[in-house]
């Protein structure tokens, strides 16, 4: 065992190497993070649910109900909304643009059972083919013990027999309380709804969650990451950056939706609008990182700089 101290602009980086595992303690931009090499496993639970564990982060997935992510916790601290009503909780996956299917969400993507298997250290969920659109959705969950991330690869398979265009779309519901932020120079109202009161500072767009009586939503051309922080708990999602021209019609790389009242907020990201020949598929990956920090949950240079240290 040895310790190597390194002085940097933002503080101390102490590296402890032991049995090829690295323990990092980082004080950066006034914010404290504790993390380390992570134990990991995937466990089958009752009722078709699965638990994915990496260090003290746990994700619970329900294969029998749309392959939804029901819960993501750091210790006992939950980051996803746990509402009682449909479309108010957890995290799901849809195809984009929404104008193609309108509402409600397509059952084969959102509510019907997915088959499940654990293979090669991954949980793989496969949905039913949509009779209406001819797409089949697959979700692959793996962990990265080096940095404690959970990595999800979504696959859209075109089984329609005709050439189609589609984009991937992940929708995660968090409690209304805290701040959502990402890199973007501006935001605009979306889906004929009112916009949200974003502010812009430190090269970052910020939405400090508030309460209103109407549905509100924005589109933004981001830069491949999206973060939510509340109570010192931060969720960072990273994904491939796309240009505004690559988004599906009427859609965007980043979308934020606020449900009426003090209920929940959806933090959403989309991938490129892609042409798929019959039998072709589209893979799209999102990395989830969940961590504790001491930057506070309001817009600040410290919070922006701290978060960027986790963006590839």
Helices and strands as residue ranges (DSSP letters): E 2-8, E 11-18, E 21-28, E 31-36, E 40-44, G 46-48, E 49-54, E 57-62, E 68-74, E 77-78, E 91-96, G 98-100, H 107-110, E 115-119, E 122-126, E 135-144, E 149-158, E 164-175, E 179-182, E 188-189, E 199-201, E 204-208, E 216-220, E 225-230, E 233-238, G 244-246, E 254-258, E 264-270, E 274-276, E 281-292, H 301-308
